[in-house]
């Protein structure tokens, strides 16, 4: 990770050079250059990641933690090396605090299921916010139904910012779990997670952060945040699908029982009873997505090579440019105007269905998301059932934002 006191100058950030690293951005859709504005759903992959995964399958492919032959030891090293890169990327104290999962959804389900067995009791409270993705709602509903716990929901204001006073008011002696998004996948709201974590810790709550949209857009240091767990998906971080990670403080992991049973998570097995491995192996039953983990490590190397601070500055300027242009489109209503925004913008156009807008954009090669974004409660907070959502990454350009705005002007003129 680039720890320089003076981050790279903006002039060193060359988006055209970066775009050449992403082969899919060179293709055409409907005879038009692809404009990928759906990175919040999944980010595209640089050639360095594609090559690293291919090299793994060509030269290192083996099951891990089970063999002593050359390929097995090489695969072990590659997999555990990726774990170390994730730990450094998140500012964890040790690679052993990182548990690999399939993605954010599986990571949150892991925690909710285990807490349902060990932490939650009837009448205990789980505090969420209105801005949560379904993956940070439904698993907690399962846990609440199983244990008799109660879900509380902290509201956001009309801009999409958390109402901190209301959030603080909902915290209390029965609050056992606080699970909150880092960045909303609908509004782009960057939550004040450090402050929210500190407030929750005053009441002894276990704090979980859904970082699916956080790590692609903001530098994360879990020890500075003070959270107990931080969960993210690799595929939104320019890595392969099928891999993600859960950071957890080691003292927390050591207190928790396994979630799934099988190979690699055991110490000794007898028909009468079984003893389990130490974390993180305790939570990684079966053969993991080794190649995808190695690809995640390569994605982190790639991002560190560009510089996370330079990426954030560039994206902030790009999103501000897009917001200004979208404000000029007739009939377009922006959903939320948070004080601090990640790479996501949501809007509707009066009189034109969202899917029709998205299809018209696709005809021009512009890929955006339309629908509920797996976050129905926050859309309903703004009186909607769906929206159009362009989402930006550091490989997007002002010219692409301009093409989006120009096409929306023509779509809006059809009303």
N, C-alpha and C positions, 0 to 999 in steps of 0.2 A: 504494500500500500504506500502511496506517495505521502510521506509525512513532512514534506518541505514546509518551512515556515512561510515562505512566499509561494502561493500556488501558481501554476503556469499562467502566463499572460493570455488574455483572450485571443490575441493575435496568433498564438501558437495552435489554436484549435481550428483545424481545417476540415470543415464538414465534407467537402468534396473528396478529400483524401480518405476520410472515414467511410464514406459511402461506397468507395471501391472495395472495401473490405467485406461488403455484404453482397454476395452474388445474386440473391433473389431480387435486390433492388434494381438490377439491370434488365429485368424481364418486362414484357408488355402485357397489358390486360385490355382486351377489346381494341387492340391496335394502338393503345395509349401507354405511355410510360407508367409503370406502377407507382402510385403514391400510397405508401403504407402508413395509415393513420389509425391503426388498430393495435398498437403495442401494449395497451392495457390488457388486452385479451391474450396476446402472446407476442413476444418480441422476436424480431428476425435474428439470424445467427451469423456471426462473422466467419470468414473462411478459416480463421485460426481455430475456432471451436469445431467446425466440420472436419477439418484435417486431424485434429487431436482425437476425435471419436473414431475416425477411420483408422488412424494409426494404432489405436488400442485394439481394434478388432483384427487388424492385419498382423500385429506383432506381439500383443500382450494378453489376448483373451484367455481368461481362466477364471474358475471360481476362486473366491478369496477365503482367507482365514482357515483353509482346510488342507493345503498342500505344501510340500517342501520342494517341489520341482521348480525349475527356472521361471516358467511362465506364471506359476502361482505366486512366487515371491515378488515378481515384477508387478502383477496385478494388485497384490497387497499394497505395495509401495505407492502405486498410482492412486488407489482408492483412499488410503490414509493420508496421502499427500493432499488430495482434494479436501479432506476434512480439515487439515491444518490451514489450508487457504481460506476456507469458509470462516474458521475461527478468527483468523487475523482480519478478514474483511469486516466482521461484525464487532471486533474489539473484545472477543471472549477471552477469558483468563487461560483457557486450555483447549486444545482440539477435542479433549474428552467431554467437553460440554456441548458438542455438536452431534445430534442424532439425525441421520439421513432418513428421509421419508419420500413419498412420491410427489408431494407438493404441499402447499398451504392447507388445502382441504384435509388431507390425511393427517397433517401435523395437528390441526385443531381438533380433529376427531380423536386422535391419540390422547391429547390432554383432557378433553371432556370426558372420555370414557374412563380414564384412570382416576380423575377427580371424582367421578361418580361412584367409584369404589372406595376411595380413601379419604376424601376431603369434605364432601357435601353431605349434609344431614337435613331432615325436614325443617323448613322454615329458614334455612340459610339463603343468602341472596347472591345472585350472579348479576353483575352490572355490565350492561352493554351500552352502545350509543345508537341513535337513529340511523347513523351512516354506515352500519355494518353490511358487509357482504353476507349472503345466505350461509356461506361456510363458517361464518362467525356468529351465526344465530342458531341454525338447526342442530348442530351437535350439542349446544348448551340446552336446547329444548329437550333433547334426549336425556341429558344428565338430570335436568330438573324433574322430568316426569318419573325417572327411575328413583330419585332420592327424596322427592317432596320439596326440593329447593324452589325458589321463586326468582324469576327474571325481572330485573328492573331496567329501565331504558332512559338514558340521559338524552335530552333533546338538543337540537341545533336551532340556530336562529334563521332568519329568512335569507341570510347570506350563505348559510351552510356551515357556519362556525359553531363549535361546541359552546353551549351556555355553561361556563365553568361553575357559576354559582349553583345552578341546578344540579350539575354533576356532583359537586361537593356535598350538596344537601342530601343526595341519594345515598351517599356513603354512610356506613354506620357499623355498629358492632356485629350485625349479622352478615355483613358483606364478606364473602369468602373468596370470590373470584371477580376480578375486573378484566374483561377481555375487549380490547378496543383496536380499531383500525389505526394504522399509522397515516395512510393517505386514502381518502375515499375514492373508490373506483368509479363513482358517478359524478361527484362534485369536484374532485381534485383537492378537497380540503386537506391541508396538512395539519393534523391534530397536534396540540401541544403536549406530546406524550410524556415529556420529562416532568412537566408540572402535574399532569394527570396521574402519573405513576407515584409521585411524591405524596399527593393527596391520598391515594389509595393505601399507601404504605403506612400512613398514620393510623389506619384502622386495621392493620395487620393482614390486608387482603393479598392474595396471590395475583400478580399482574401478568397478563398475557397480551402480547402485541401481534396483531395481524400485519405483517410487513410485506405482503404480496406486492402492493404498489409503492411501498416505502423504499426498499433497497435499490430499485432501478433509478430513483430520482434524488435521493438524499444520502449523504454519508451517515452511516449508522455506527454508534458505539454503545453496545448494550450495557456496559458498566456505567457509562455516563447517564444513560436513560434511567437505569436503576430497576429495570423490569426483571421479572423472574424467568420469563420465556419470551422468545421472539421467533416468529415462524415466517418462512418465505418459500416461494416457488422458483425453481431454476429457469423455467421456460420464459418467465417474464424478465429475467435477468440475462437474456441473450444466450442462454444455455439450452441444452436439450430438454425435451419433455420427459416426464416420469421421474424427476428428481427434485427434491427440495430439502429443507433442513429446519430443524427445531433447535435453537439455542436454549439451554436451560442452565441455571446456576447449578454447579455440581452438587451442593448440599441438597438442592431440591430433587435432582435426579436420583440421588442415593436413597431418598426416602420413598421413592415410588416403585410399585411393583411393575412387572412387565405388562404389556398390552396384548401381545400375540405370542403364541408358543410355537416352537419349531427348532430348526437348526440354528446354530451360532449364538443363540441368546442364553444358552445354558452353561452351567458349570458341571454338575453331575446329574445324570438321569437314572432313576430306578423306577420300577413299576409302582413302588410304594410312594415315592416323592421325588421331587426335583429341586436342585438348588440352581440359582441363576447367576449369570455373568455380571460383572460390574458394568456400569454405564460407560460408553454408549451401547455396547453390544447387547445389553439386556433388552433394548428397545428396537433391535434390528433383526427380527426373526427372518430366516430364509435367505435366499440369494438376492442381494440388492441389485439396483440398476447401476452396475459398476461403470459401464461405459458412459452413462449419463452423468454420474458423479465426476468422472474424469473430465468430461466436457464442461461441467460447472466450474471446476478448477481452472480450466482454460479460459472460460468467460471472465472470471475474476481477474486473471492475469491480463486479459485484454483491456478491461475497464481500468485497471490500475495503470496500465501503460498510457492511456489517454489522460487520466487524472480525474478523479471524482469531482473535485471542486470546479474544474473547467467545464465538465459536463453539466453540473447544476447551473452554472452561470449562463451557459449557452441555452439550455432548455428554458430557463426563466425568461430570457429575452425573447425566445421564439414564441412561447405561449402568450406573452404580453402582446406581441405583434399580431398573433392570430385573434386574440380577444378584441383588439381594437378594430380589426377588419370585420369580424362577425357582427359587431355592433352596428355596422352600416347596412346590414342585410334586412330588407323590409319584411316585417312579420316574424322575424326571428326573436325568440325569447331565450335568453341564457338562463340556465338553471343554477342558481347559486353564484355568489361572487365572494368567495372566501378571502380572508386577508392574506393567507399564504396558500399557494396552489401548486400542486404537482403537475404532471403532464396531461391531465384530463380536463376536457370541457364537455358539457352536456347542453343540448338545446332542443327546442322544438320550433317548427315553423307553422304558424297559424294557417289552418285550412288544408295542410298537406300531411298525410300520414307519415309517420317516421320511416316505415319500411319503404315507402315510395321515395322519400328523400335519399335514403341509403342506396336504393337501386339506381336512381338517377346519377348519384355520385360514382357508383361502380361502373356505369357505362362510360365514364370519363377516366377510368382507371384508378379512382380514388376509393380506397378501402377504409370504411368507418364501421362502427358497430351501431345497430339499432335494436331496441328492445328493452328488456327489464334490467339487463346487465347483472343478473343474479343479485339484485338489491332492491326488491320491490318496496320495502318499507320506506326507504329514503325518497323514492320517487313519489310515493303517495303523500309523503310529508309536503311535497310541492304540488299536490293535486294532479299527479300524472300516473299513468300506467306504463309509460315507456318514454324513451328519448333517443335522440341521435347523439352519438359520442365519438368525436374524433379524439385520438390520444396520440401524444407526441413523444418522440425519443430523440437522442442526440444525432441520429442520422437523418432526421428531417430538416428541411430548409425553409427559408422564408418564401422562396418561389413556390414550394409545395403548399404552404399555407395560403399563399395568394391564389393558387389554382383552386383550392377548396372554396375560398371566399367568392371568387369569380363565378364558379359553378353554382354556388348557393344563390347568388344574385339572379342567375338565369332561372333557377328552380323557383325562387320566390316570385318571380315575375309571372309565373303561370297561375298564381292564385286568382 
